[in-house]
Amino acid sequence: MYPETIKIETESDIVAARQVGRNMSRQLGFGTIMQSRMATSISELARNIFLYAGKGTITITPIEREGAIGLQITAVDAGPGIPDVRKALEDGYTTTGALGAGLPGVRRMMDEFDIQSAPGEGTRVVIAKWLERT
């Protein structure tokens, strides 16, 4: 399994990224609930790219660290950036009138979450989920 990068330029690209993430997480051995959470997280990040930046990429990468297997998702755009990242990570915060569950929800569902953004420079979000071995 290799990293896969999906260009996000249309709504159908969001669906494609979601499907790639679900398939990759299934291949790695994640259960159905976690496959859905991965797909939801990818969908949120891709939708943010589409709505706020117009275009960008989602890269889905199988990862391994100290014998643990996981999946890393990197969302990158060169859009307007997020003026207040701290505020954007608050539950209920929205600029579009939506529920505002996007970034805070993604952060809760993942094991790792990193966001870098600056006005006029775009945004980069890297998330990861590790497979729990029983």
N, CA, C and O atoms as CSV, one atom per row, in Angstrom:
chain,resi,resn,atom,element,x,y,z
A,1,MET,N,N,0.838,-1.174,0.000
A,1,MET,CA,C,0.000,0.000,0.000
A,1,MET,C,C,0.888,1.243,0.000
A,1,MET,O,O,1.835,1.352,0.779
A,2,TYR,N,N,0.567,2.152,-0.868
A,2,TYR,CA,C,1.350,3.368,-1.009
A,2,TYR,C,C,0.505,4.581,-0.660
A,2,TYR,O,O,-0.724,4.511,-0.651
A,3,PRO,N,N,1.169,5.694,-0.373
A,3,PRO,CA,C,0.397,6.919,-0.165
A,3,PRO,C,C,-0.407,7.242,-1.423
A,3,PRO,O,O,0.025,6.972,-2.543
A,4,GLU,N,N,-1.556,7.812,-1.217
A,4,GLU,CA,C,-2.382,8.211,-2.343
A,4,GLU,C,C,-2.799,9.657,-2.133
A,4,GLU,O,O,-3.303,10.022,-1.071
A,5,THR,N,N,-2.582,10.482,-3.165
A,5,THR,CA,C,-2.947,11.884,-3.103
A,5,THR,C,C,-4.130,12.145,-4.017
A,5,THR,O,O,-4.119,11.767,-5.188
A,6,ILE,N,N,-5.146,12.790,-3.477
A,6,ILE,CA,C,-6.345,13.115,-4.230
A,6,ILE,C,C,-6.431,14.633,-4.314
A,6,ILE,O,O,-6.405,15.321,-3.293
A,7,LYS,N,N,-6.532,15.149,-5.528
A,7,LYS,CA,C,-6.738,16.583,-5.710
A,7,LYS,C,C,-8.178,16.906,-5.331
A,7,LYS,O,O,-9.108,16.208,-5.737
A,8,ILE,N,N,-8.353,17.953,-4.561
A,8,ILE,CA,C,-9.690,18.392,-4.164
A,8,ILE,C,C,-10.006,19.679,-4.921
A,8,ILE,O,O,-9.464,20.745,-4.629
A,9,GLU,N,N,-10.896,19.546,-5.899
A,9,GLU,CA,C,-11.309,20.695,-6.701
A,9,GLU,C,C,-12.821,20.728,-6.906
A,9,GLU,O,O,-13.387,21.782,-7.192
A,10,THR,N,N,-13.477,19.571,-6.760
A,10,THR,CA,C,-14.929,19.471,-6.942
A,10,THR,C,C,-15.520,18.669,-5.781
A,10,THR,O,O,-14.791,18.041,-5.014
A,11,GLU,N,N,-16.844,18.698,-5.663
A,11,GLU,CA,C,-17.493,17.917,-4.607
A,11,GLU,C,C,-17.264,16.423,-4.798
A,11,GLU,O,O,-17.169,15.684,-3.819
A,12,SER,N,N,-17.177,15.973,-6.035
A,12,SER,CA,C,-16.937,14.540,-6.270
A,12,SER,C,C,-15.550,14.120,-5.793
A,12,SER,O,O,-15.338,12.953,-5.462
A,13,ASP,N,N,-14.606,15.056,-5.753
A,13,ASP,CA,C,-13.271,14.749,-5.214
A,13,ASP,C,C,-13.347,14.450,-3.717
A,13,ASP,O,O,-12.573,13.641,-3.205
A,14,ILE,N,N,-14.274,15.099,-3.019
A,14,ILE,CA,C,-14.470,14.849,-1.588
A,14,ILE,C,C,-14.898,13.401,-1.388
A,14,ILE,O,O,-14.387,12.710,-0.506
A,15,VAL,N,N,-15.839,12.947,-2.213
A,15,VAL,CA,C,-16.323,11.565,-2.149
A,15,VAL,C,C,-15.192,10.592,-2.467
A,15,VAL,O,O,-15.049,9.565,-1.804
A,16,ALA,N,N,-14.389,10.913,-3.481
A,16,ALA,CA,C,-13.272,10.045,-3.862
A,16,ALA,C,C,-12.265,9.906,-2.719
A,16,ALA,O,O,-11.812,8.801,-2.422
A,17,ALA,N,N,-11.918,11.016,-2.083
A,17,ALA,CA,C,-10.963,10.986,-0.967
A,17,ALA,C,C,-11.512,10.154,0.178
A,17,ALA,O,O,-10.791,9.366,0.791
A,18,ARG,N,N,-12.777,10.335,0.456
A,18,ARG,CA,C,-13.456,9.582,1.515
A,18,ARG,C,C,-13.382,8.077,1.237
A,18,ARG,O,O,-13.095,7.287,2.136
A,19,GLN,N,N,-13.642,7.692,-0.008
A,19,GLN,CA,C,-13.618,6.274,-0.379
A,19,GLN,C,C,-12.209,5.684,-0.281
A,19,GLN,O,O,-12.033,4.561,0.192
A,20,VAL,N,N,-11.223,6.434,-0.723
A,20,VAL,CA,C,-9.840,5.966,-0.621
A,20,VAL,C,C,-9.479,5.737,0.849
A,20,VAL,O,O,-8.884,4.716,1.193
A,21,GLY,N,N,-9.839,6.683,1.706
A,21,GLY,CA,C,-9.538,6.549,3.132
A,21,GLY,C,C,-10.237,5.365,3.768
A,21,GLY,O,O,-9.640,4.645,4.568
A,22,ARG,N,N,-11.499,5.155,3.418
A,22,ARG,CA,C,-12.248,4.020,3.964
A,22,ARG,C,C,-11.613,2.702,3.492
A,22,ARG,O,O,-11.428,1.780,4.286
A,23,ASN,N,N,-11.285,2.622,2.212
A,23,ASN,CA,C,-10.681,1.393,1.681
A,23,ASN,C,C,-9.320,1.108,2.303
A,23,ASN,O,O,-9.016,-0.032,2.653
A,24,MET,N,N,-8.505,2.150,2.436
A,24,MET,CA,C,-7.175,1.955,3.016
A,24,MET,C,C,-7.271,1.541,4.484
A,24,MET,O,O,-6.526,0.674,4.938
A,25,SER,N,N,-8.191,2.164,5.223
A,25,SER,CA,C,-8.333,1.804,6.637
A,25,SER,C,C,-8.843,0.368,6.774
A,25,SER,O,O,-8.447,-0.339,7.701
A,26,ARG,N,N,-9.709,-0.068,5.871
A,26,ARG,CA,C,-10.183,-1.458,5.889
A,26,ARG,C,C,-9.025,-2.412,5.606
A,26,ARG,O,O,-8.879,-3.432,6.279
A,27,GLN,N,N,-8.204,-2.082,4.612
A,27,GLN,CA,C,-7.061,-2.927,4.258
A,27,GLN,C,C,-6.055,-3.042,5.401
A,27,GLN,O,O,-5.393,-4.069,5.553
A,28,LEU,N,N,-5.944,-1.981,6.203
A,28,LEU,CA,C,-5.020,-2.014,7.338
A,28,LEU,C,C,-5.580,-2.786,8.534
A,28,LEU,O,O,-4.839,-3.127,9.457
A,29,GLY,N,N,-6.887,-3.061,8.516
A,29,GLY,CA,C,-7.480,-3.832,9.597
A,29,GLY,C,C,-8.304,-3.039,10.586
A,29,GLY,O,O,-8.681,-3.571,11.630
A,30,PHE,N,N,-8.599,-1.771,10.289
A,30,PHE,CA,C,-9.468,-0.986,11.162
A,30,PHE,C,C,-10.887,-1.552,11.097
A,30,PHE,O,O,-11.323,-2.013,10.042
A,31,GLY,N,N,-11.601,-1.520,12.209
A,31,GLY,CA,C,-12.984,-1.979,12.259
A,31,GLY,C,C,-13.914,-1.017,11.540
A,31,GLY,O,O,-13.508,0.080,11.154
A,32,THR,N,N,-15.148,-1.426,11.365
A,32,THR,CA,C,-16.096,-0.617,10.578
A,32,THR,C,C,-16.371,0.748,11.207
A,32,THR,O,O,-16.521,1.735,10.487
A,33,ILE,N,N,-16.437,0.821,12.519
A,33,ILE,CA,C,-16.684,2.116,13.163
A,33,ILE,C,C,-15.518,3.067,12.891
A,33,ILE,O,O,-15.723,4.236,12.563
A,34,MET,N,N,-14.300,2.556,13.029
A,34,MET,CA,C,-13.141,3.421,12.788
A,34,MET,C,C,-13.007,3.756,11.306
A,34,MET,O,O,-12.551,4.848,10.965
A,35,GLN,N,N,-13.393,2.843,10.424
A,35,GLN,CA,C,-13.394,3.155,8.989
A,35,GLN,C,C,-14.321,4.340,8.725
A,35,GLN,O,O,-13.990,5.231,7.944
A,36,SER,N,N,-15.475,4.345,9.377
A,36,SER,CA,C,-16.427,5.453,9.218
A,36,SER,C,C,-15.870,6.748,9.776
A,36,SER,O,O,-16.059,7.812,9.187
A,37,ARG,N,N,-15.185,6.668,10.906
A,37,ARG,CA,C,-14.593,7.870,11.492
A,37,ARG,C,C,-13.487,8.433,10.613
A,37,ARG,O,O,-13.349,9.648,10.472
A,38,MET,N,N,-12.698,7.537,10.023
A,38,MET,CA,C,-11.646,7.976,9.104
A,38,MET,C,C,-12.286,8.679,7.903
A,38,MET,O,O,-11.857,9.760,7.501
A,39,ALA,N,N,-13.320,8.045,7.337
A,39,ALA,CA,C,-14.002,8.615,6.181
A,39,ALA,C,C,-14.619,9.969,6.529
A,39,ALA,O,O,-14.557,10.907,5.733
A,40,THR,N,N,-15.205,10.065,7.702
A,40,THR,CA,C,-15.815,11.327,8.136
A,40,THR,C,C,-14.756,12.410,8.303
A,40,THR,O,O,-14.956,13.547,7.877
A,41,SER,N,N,-13.636,12.065,8.918
A,41,SER,CA,C,-12.551,13.039,9.115
A,41,SER,C,C,-12.005,13.530,7.784
A,41,SER,O,O,-11.779,14.726,7.600
A,42,ILE,N,N,-11.795,12.600,6.856
A,42,ILE,CA,C,-11.296,12.970,5.528
A,42,ILE,C,C,-12.306,13.872,4.830
A,42,ILE,O,O,-11.938,14.866,4.204
A,43,SER,N,N,-13.568,13.519,4.943
A,43,SER,CA,C,-14.629,14.307,4.328
A,43,SER,C,C,-14.644,15.736,4.877
A,43,SER,O,O,-14.781,16.692,4.114
A,44,GLU,N,N,-14.505,15.882,6.183
A,44,GLU,CA,C,-14.482,17.210,6.810
A,44,GLU,C,C,-13.311,18.042,6.293
A,44,GLU,O,O,-13.475,19.211,5.943
A,45,LEU,N,N,-12.126,17.425,6.249
A,45,LEU,CA,C,-10.941,18.161,5.798
A,45,LEU,C,C,-11.056,18.532,4.326
A,45,LEU,O,O,-10.728,19.652,3.934
A,46,ALA,N,N,-11.527,17.583,3.508
A,46,ALA,CA,C,-11.673,17.843,2.074
A,46,ALA,C,C,-12.731,18.913,1.822
A,46,ALA,O,O,-12.553,19.776,0.962
A,47,ARG,N,N,-13.822,18.857,2.565
A,47,ARG,CA,C,-14.886,19.853,2.401
A,47,ARG,C,C,-14.371,21.247,2.789
A,47,ARG,O,O,-14.711,22.236,2.139
A,48,ASN,N,N,-13.563,21.324,3.831
A,48,ASN,CA,C,-12.975,22.612,4.205
A,48,ASN,C,C,-12.111,23.170,3.073
A,48,ASN,O,O,-12.161,24.362,2.770
A,49,ILE,N,N,-11.319,22.290,2.454
A,49,ILE,CA,C,-10.497,22.727,1.310
A,49,ILE,C,C,-11.404,23.279,0.215
A,49,ILE,O,O,-11.183,24.377,-0.294
A,50,PHE,N,N,-12.424,22.506,-0.139
A,50,PHE,CA,C,-13.331,22.881,-1.221
A,50,PHE,C,C,-14.053,24.200,-0.921
A,50,PHE,O,O,-14.123,25.080,-1.779
A,51,LEU,N,N,-14.583,24.333,0.284
A,51,LEU,CA,C,-15.379,25.510,0.635
A,51,LEU,C,C,-14.548,26.770,0.840
A,51,LEU,O,O,-14.939,27.852,0.403
A,52,TYR,N,N,-13.396,26.632,1.507
A,52,TYR,CA,C,-12.650,27.817,1.925
A,52,TYR,C,C,-11.454,28.157,1.048
A,52,TYR,O,O,-11.086,29.326,0.932
A,53,ALA,N,N,-10.837,27.145,0.424
A,53,ALA,CA,C,-9.641,27.406,-0.385
A,53,ALA,C,C,-9.896,27.213,-1.879
A,53,ALA,O,O,-9.149,27.729,-2.710
A,54,GLY,N,N,-10.953,26.470,-2.220
A,54,GLY,CA,C,-11.242,26.227,-3.626
A,54,GLY,C,C,-10.580,24.985,-4.167
A,54,GLY,O,O,-11.183,24.230,-4.930
A,55,LYS,N,N,-9.321,24.769,-3.769
A,55,LYS,CA,C,-8.624,23.561,-4.200
A,55,LYS,C,C,-7.450,23.266,-3.278
A,55,LYS,O,O,-6.946,24.137,-2.570
A,56,GLY,N,N,-7.038,22.013,-3.314
A,56,GLY,CA,C,-5.922,21.561,-2.484
A,56,GLY,C,C,-5.770,20.066,-2.664
A,56,GLY,O,O,-6.231,19.502,-3.656
A,57,THR,N,N,-5.126,19.428,-1.710
A,57,THR,CA,C,-4.913,17.975,-1.800
A,57,THR,C,C,-5.162,17.304,-0.458
A,57,THR,O,O,-5.001,17.901,0.606
A,58,ILE,N,N,-5.560,16.045,-0.550
A,58,ILE,CA,C,-5.627,15.144,0.596
A,58,ILE,C,C,-4.688,13.994,0.275
A,58,ILE,O,O,-4.840,13.335,-0.754
A,59,THR,N,N,-3.721,13.749,1.148
A,59,THR,CA,C,-2.814,12.616,0.971
A,59,THR,C,C,-3.059,11.629,2.097
A,59,THR,O,O,-3.014,11.986,3.275
A,60,ILE,N,N,-3.319,10.382,1.724
A,60,ILE,CA,C,-3.624,9.325,2.683
A,60,ILE,C,C,-2.468,8.339,2.650
A,60,ILE,O,O,-2.149,7.766,1.608
A,61,THR,N,N,-1.842,8.152,3.815
A,61,THR,CA,C,-0.591,7.395,3.892
A,61,THR,C,C,-0.634,6.341,4.991
A,61,THR,O,O,-0.862,6.677,6.153
A,62,PRO,N,N,-0.419,5.068,4.647
A,62,PRO,CA,C,-0.239,4.066,5.698
A,62,PRO,C,C,1.072,4.372,6.421
A,62,PRO,O,O,2.072,4.694,5.780
A,63,ILE,N,N,1.072,4.274,7.741
A,63,ILE,CA,C,2.278,4.587,8.514
A,63,ILE,C,C,2.566,3.467,9.505
A,63,ILE,O,O,1.689,2.680,9.862
A,64,GLU,N,N,3.819,3.422,9.936
A,64,GLU,CA,C,4.232,2.456,10.948
A,64,GLU,C,C,5.222,3.139,11.870
A,64,GLU,O,O,6.134,3.834,11.422
A,65,ARG,N,N,5.031,2.931,13.163
A,65,ARG,CA,C,5.940,3.512,14.143
A,65,ARG,C,C,6.050,2.543,15.315
A,65,ARG,O,O,5.054,2.207,15.954
A,66,GLU,N,N,7.252,2.107,15.581
A,66,GLU,CA,C,7.517,1.195,16.699
A,66,GLU,C,C,6.592,-0.023,16.660
A,66,GLU,O,O,6.072,-0.456,17.689
A,67,GLY,N,N,6.396,-0.565,15.461
A,67,GLY,CA,C,5.578,-1.756,15.300
A,67,GLY,C,C,4.086,-1.500,15.223
A,67,GLY,O,O,3.318,-2.419,14.938
A,68,ALA,N,N,3.662,-0.279,15.467
A,68,ALA,CA,C,2.242,0.058,15.376
A,68,ALA,C,C,1.914,0.505,13.951
A,68,ALA,O,O,2.721,1.159,13.290
A,69,ILE,N,N,0.724,0.143,13.497
A,69,ILE,CA,C,0.272,0.489,12.155
A,69,ILE,C,C,-0.814,1.546,12.269
A,69,ILE,O,O,-1.660,1.497,13.162
A,70,GLY,N,N,-0.775,2.498,11.351
A,70,GLY,CA,C,-1.784,3.541,11.373
A,70,GLY,C,C,-2.010,4.139,10.006
A,70,GLY,O,O,-1.455,3.696,9.000
A,71,LEU,N,N,-2.838,5.154,10.005
A,71,LEU,CA,C,-3.154,5.869,8.780
A,71,LEU,C,C,-3.005,7.363,9.057
A,71,LEU,O,O,-3.530,7.886,10.040
A,72,GLN,N,N,-2.278,8.034,8.168
A,72,GLN,CA,C,-2.067,9.476,8.301
A,72,GLN,C,C,-2.742,10.175,7.128
A,72,GLN,O,O,-2.641,9.734,5.984
A,73,ILE,N,N,-3.421,11.255,7.426
A,73,ILE,CA,C,-4.079,12.054,6.404
A,73,ILE,C,C,-3.501,13.461,6.488
A,73,ILE,O,O,-3.449,14.068,7.557
A,74,THR,N,N,-3.066,13.965,5.330
A,74,THR,CA,C,-2.523,15.314,5.254
A,74,THR,C,C,-3.381,16.117,4.285
A,74,THR,O,O,-3.511,15.758,3.115
A,75,ALA,N,N,-3.957,17.191,4.772
A,75,ALA,CA,C,-4.775,18.086,3.957
A,75,ALA,C,C,-4.012,19.387,3.775
A,75,ALA,O,O,-3.619,20.021,4.754
A,76,VAL,N,N,-3.802,19.788,2.529
A,76,VAL,CA,C,-3.012,20.983,2.243
A,76,VAL,C,C,-3.749,21.858,1.233
A,76,VAL,O,O,-4.292,21.366,0.244
A,77,ASP,N,N,-3.758,23.155,1.498
A,77,ASP,CA,C,-4.293,24.097,0.525
A,77,ASP,C,C,-3.494,25.388,0.578
A,77,ASP,O,O,-2.768,25.653,1.537
A,78,ALA,N,N,-3.643,26.181,-0.470
A,78,ALA,CA,C,-2.978,27.486,-0.527
A,78,ALA,C,C,-4.034,28.587,-0.485
A,78,ALA,O,O,-3.892,29.631,-1.121
A,79,GLY,N,N,-5.086,28.331,0.273
A,79,GLY,CA,C,-6.200,29.275,0.372
A,79,GLY,C,C,-5.894,30.445,1.279
A,79,GLY,O,O,-4.733,30.766,1.532
A,80,PRO,N,N,-6.951,31.082,1.770
A,80,PRO,CA,C,-6.792,32.298,2.572
A,80,PRO,C,C,-6.251,32.063,3.976
A,80,PRO,O,O,-5.883,33.018,4.661
A,81,GLY,N,N,-6.197,30.804,4.415
A,81,GLY,CA,C,-5.723,30.507,5.764
A,81,GLY,C,C,-6.814,30.743,6.794
A,81,GLY,O,O,-7.880,31.270,6.478
A,82,ILE,N,N,-6.539,30.352,8.011
A,82,ILE,CA,C,-7.487,30.498,9.117
A,82,ILE,C,C,-6.979,31.629,10.002
A,82,ILE,O,O,-5.897,31.526,10.580
A,83,PRO,N,N,-7.755,32.711,10.114
A,83,PRO,CA,C,-7.279,33.867,10.894
A,83,PRO,C,C,-7.037,33.550,12.368
A,83,PRO,O,O,-6.097,34.075,12.964
A,84,ASP,N,N,-7.881,32.691,12.968
A,84,ASP,CA,C,-7.754,32.371,14.384
A,84,ASP,C,C,-7.931,30.861,14.565
A,84,ASP,O,O,-9.047,30.376,14.754
A,85,VAL,N,N,-6.830,30.136,14.507
A,85,VAL,CA,C,-6.863,28.676,14.591
A,85,VAL,C,C,-7.474,28.230,15.915
A,85,VAL,O,O,-8.269,27.290,15.945
A,86,ARG,N,N,-7.116,28.884,16.994
A,86,ARG,CA,C,-7.640,28.498,18.309
A,86,ARG,C,C,-9.172,28.564,18.323
A,86,ARG,O,O,-9.837,27.664,18.835
A,87,LYS,N,N,-9.713,29.630,17.758
A,87,LYS,CA,C,-11.169,29.792,17.694
A,87,LYS,C,C,-11.793,28.734,16.779
A,87,LYS,O,O,-12.862,28.205,17.084
A,88,ALA,N,N,-11.134,28.426,15.664
A,88,ALA,CA,C,-11.643,27.432,14.715
A,88,ALA,C,C,-11.702,26.036,15.336
A,88,ALA,O,O,-12.445,25.177,14.862
A,89,LEU,N,N,-10.925,25.809,16.392
A,89,LEU,CA,C,-10.908,24.506,17.057
A,89,LEU,C,C,-11.886,24.433,18.228
A,89,LEU,O,O,-11.957,23.419,18.922
A,90,GLU,N,N,-12.642,25.516,18.443
A,90,GLU,CA,C,-13.653,25.505,19.507
A,90,GLU,C,C,-14.925,24.835,19.006
A,90,GLU,O,O,-15.345,25.061,17.871
A,91,ASP,N,N,-15.535,24.014,19.848
A,91,ASP,CA,C,-16.816,23.409,19.499
A,91,ASP,C,C,-17.843,24.490,19.235
A,91,ASP,O,O,-17.956,25.456,19.990
A,92,GLY,N,N,-18.588,24.319,18.160
A,92,GLY,CA,C,-19.662,25.246,17.842
A,92,GLY,C,C,-19.256,26.436,16.999
A,92,GLY,O,O,-20.119,27.159,16.503
A,93,TYR,N,N,-17.947,26.661,16.823
A,93,TYR,CA,C,-17.510,27.792,16.009
A,93,TYR,C,C,-17.759,27.491,14.534
A,93,TYR,O,O,-17.412,26.410,14.057
A,94,THR,N,N,-18.345,28.415,13.823
A,94,THR,CA,C,-18.589,28.244,12.398
A,94,THR,C,C,-18.567,29.592,11.709
A,94,THR,O,O,-18.968,30.605,12.281
A,95,THR,N,N,-18.094,29.592,10.478
A,95,THR,CA,C,-18.144,30.810,9.674
A,95,THR,C,C,-19.197,30.689,8.588
A,95,THR,O,O,-19.457,31.646,7.858
A,96,THR,N,N,-19.811,29.499,8.480
A,96,THR,CA,C,-20.769,29.270,7.393
A,96,THR,C,C,-22.178,29.011,7.884
A,96,THR,O,O,-23.081,28.805,7.073
A,97,GLY,N,N,-22.389,29.017,9.190
A,97,GLY,CA,C,-23.710,28.716,9.719
A,97,GLY,C,C,-23.953,27.220,9.877
A,97,GLY,O,O,-25.058,26.800,10.220
A,98,ALA,N,N,-22.923,26.418,9.626
A,98,ALA,CA,C,-23.040,24.966,9.799
A,98,ALA,C,C,-22.973,24.644,11.291
A,98,ALA,O,O,-22.944,25.550,12.124
A,99,LEU,N,N,-22.948,23.372,11.622
A,99,LEU,CA,C,-22.955,22.973,13.026
A,99,LEU,C,C,-21.654,23.291,13.745
A,99,LEU,O,O,-21.632,23.358,14.974
A,100,GLY,N,N,-20.574,23.487,13.007
A,100,GLY,CA,C,-19.314,23.823,13.640
A,100,GLY,C,C,-18.637,22.642,14.311
A,100,GLY,O,O,-17.854,22.822,15.244
A,101,ALA,N,N,-18.933,21.427,13.840
A,101,ALA,CA,C,-18.338,20.228,14.425
A,101,ALA,C,C,-17.088,19.793,13.675
A,101,ALA,O,O,-16.426,18.841,14.091
A,102,GLY,N,N,-16.748,20.464,12.581
A,102,GLY,CA,C,-15.666,20.058,11.690
A,102,GLY,C,C,-14.331,19.769,12.325
A,102,GLY,O,O,-14.055,18.620,12.672
A,103,LEU,N,N,-13.491,20.775,12.489
A,103,LEU,CA,C,-12.143,20.562,13.008
A,103,LEU,C,C,-12.133,20.014,14.436
A,103,LEU,O,O,-11.345,19.111,14.721
A,104,PRO,N,N,-12.973,20.519,15.348
A,104,PRO,CA,C,-12.976,19.934,16.690
A,104,PRO,C,C,-13.385,18.458,16.672
A,104,PRO,O,O,-12.841,17.655,17.430
A,105,GLY,N,N,-14.327,18.105,15.820
A,105,GLY,CA,C,-14.757,16.711,15.705
A,105,GLY,C,C,-13.651,15.827,15.168
A,105,GLY,O,O,-13.440,14.716,15.654
A,106,VAL,N,N,-12.945,16.323,14.160
A,106,VAL,CA,C,-11.819,15.574,13.593
A,106,VAL,C,C,-10.760,15.367,14.671
A,106,VAL,O,O,-10.223,14.269,14.817
A,107,ARG,N,N,-10.463,16.408,15.416
A,107,ARG,CA,C,-9.439,16.309,16.466
A,107,ARG,C,C,-9.819,15.252,17.507
A,107,ARG,O,O,-8.960,14.505,17.977
A,108,ARG,N,N,-11.101,15.190,17.866
A,108,ARG,CA,C,-11.548,14.193,18.850
A,108,ARG,C,C,-11.465,12.765,18.326
A,108,ARG,O,O,-11.178,11.845,19.092
A,109,MET,N,N,-11.711,12.566,17.035
A,109,MET,CA,C,-11.738,11.211,16.467
A,109,MET,C,C,-10.350,10.634,16.200
A,109,MET,O,O,-10.204,9.421,16.052
A,110,MET,N,N,-9.345,11.480,16.138
A,110,MET,CA,C,-8.007,11.035,15.772
A,110,MET,C,C,-7.080,10.938,16.983
A,110,MET,O,O,-7.340,11.536,18.027
A,111,ASP,N,N,-6.003,10.182,16.829
A,111,ASP,CA,C,-5.000,10.072,17.883
A,111,ASP,C,C,-4.004,11.235,17.825
A,111,ASP,O,O,-3.477,11.667,18.849
A,112,GLU,N,N,-3.760,11.728,16.620
A,112,GLU,CA,C,-2.833,12.843,16.440
A,112,GLU,C,C,-3.502,13.892,15.563
A,112,GLU,O,O,-4.224,13.562,14.621
A,113,PHE,N,N,-3.254,15.153,15.881
A,113,PHE,CA,C,-3.858,16.252,15.141
A,113,PHE,C,C,-2.902,17.431,15.181
A,113,PHE,O,O,-2.514,17.889,16.256
A,114,ASP,N,N,-2.520,17.923,14.002
A,114,ASP,CA,C,-1.650,19.095,13.935
A,114,ASP,C,C,-2.174,20.018,12.838
A,114,ASP,O,O,-2.487,19.563,11.738
A,115,ILE,N,N,-2.268,21.284,13.130
A,115,ILE,CA,C,-2.728,22.256,12.139
A,115,ILE,C,C,-1.769,23.429,12.096
A,115,ILE,O,O,-1.364,23.966,13.127
A,116,GLN,N,N,-1.420,23.812,10.888
A,116,GLN,CA,C,-0.592,24.991,10.652
A,116,GLN,C,C,-1.347,25.861,9.659
A,116,GLN,O,O,-1.713,25.390,8.583
A,117,SER,N,N,-1.582,27.105,9.999
A,117,SER,CA,C,-2.302,27.993,9.095
A,117,SER,C,C,-1.918,29.427,9.367
A,117,SER,O,O,-1.668,29.822,10.506
A,118,ALA,N,N,-1.875,30.196,8.299
A,118,ALA,CA,C,-1.601,31.618,8.426
A,118,ALA,C,C,-2.405,32.353,7.360
A,118,ALA,O,O,-2.507,31.886,6.225
A,119,PRO,N,N,-2.973,33.497,7.718
A,119,PRO,CA,C,-3.728,34.262,6.731
A,119,PRO,C,C,-2.901,34.524,5.472
A,119,PRO,O,O,-1.761,34.983,5.547
A,120,GLY,N,N,-3.492,34.225,4.320
A,120,GLY,CA,C,-2.826,34.447,3.044
A,120,GLY,C,C,-1.844,33.373,2.641
A,120,GLY,O,O,-1.289,33.428,1.543
A,121,GLU,N,N,-1.611,32.380,3.514
A,121,GLU,CA,C,-0.604,31.358,3.221
A,121,GLU,C,C,-1.165,29.951,3.130
A,121,GLU,O,O,-0.437,29.021,2.783
A,122,GLY,N,N,-2.443,29.775,3.434
A,122,GLY,CA,C,-3.035,28.448,3.340
A,122,GLY,C,C,-3.002,27.700,4.652
A,122,GLY,O,O,-2.619,28.229,5.695
A,123,THR,N,N,-3.417,26.448,4.563
A,123,THR,CA,C,-3.567,25.614,5.751
A,123,THR,C,C,-3.041,24.213,5.472
A,123,THR,O,O,-3.174,23.687,4.367
A,124,ARG,N,N,-2.441,23.625,6.502
A,124,ARG,CA,C,-1.974,22.240,6.441
A,124,ARG,C,C,-2.438,21.553,7.717
A,124,ARG,O,O,-2.097,21.978,8.821
A,125,VAL,N,N,-3.216,20.491,7.559
A,125,VAL,CA,C,-3.690,19.707,8.692
A,125,VAL,C,C,-3.160,18.292,8.515
A,125,VAL,O,O,-3.315,17.691,7.452
A,126,VAL,N,N,-2.530,17.762,9.565
A,126,VAL,CA,C,-2.038,16.383,9.547
A,126,VAL,C,C,-2.686,15.657,10.713
A,126,VAL,O,O,-2.565,16.068,11.867
A,127,ILE,N,N,-3.382,14.561,10.387
A,127,ILE,CA,C,-4.025,13.749,11.419
A,127,ILE,C,C,-3.557,12.310,11.274
A,127,ILE,O,O,-3.126,11.898,10.197
A,128,ALA,N,N,-3.641,11.551,12.351
A,128,ALA,CA,C,-3.278,10.141,12.296
A,128,ALA,C,C,-4.137,9.353,13.279
A,128,ALA,O,O,-4.536,9.848,14.333
A,129,LYS,N,N,-4.399,8.130,12.898
A,129,LYS,CA,C,-5.106,7.182,13.763
A,129,LYS,C,C,-4.301,5.900,13.770
A,129,LYS,O,O,-3.864,5.418,12.725
A,130,TRP,N,N,-4.109,5.348,14.967
A,130,TRP,CA,C,-3.325,4.131,15.124
A,130,TRP,C,C,-4.259,2.950,15.348
A,130,TRP,O,O,-5.259,3.050,16.059
A,131,LEU,N,N,-3.914,1.848,14.733
A,131,LEU,CA,C,-4.684,0.621,14.871
A,131,LEU,C,C,-4.378,-0.014,16.202
A,131,LEU,O,O,-3.218,-0.269,16.526
A,132,GLU,N,N,-5.423,-0.272,16.981
A,132,GLU,CA,C,-5.236,-0.914,18.283
A,132,GLU,C,C,-5.246,-2.411,18.086
A,132,GLU,O,O,-6.224,-2.978,17.600
A,133,ARG,N,N,-4.173,-3.037,18.457
A,133,ARG,CA,C,-4.041,-4.501,18.338
A,133,ARG,C,C,-4.579,-5.147,19.607
A,133,ARG,O,O,-4.307,-4.682,20.714
A,134,THR,N,N,-5.330,-6.205,19.442
A,134,THR,CA,C,-5.861,-6.910,20.614
A,134,THR,C,C,-5.119,-8.203,20.848
A,134,THR,O,O,-5.429,-8.931,21.791
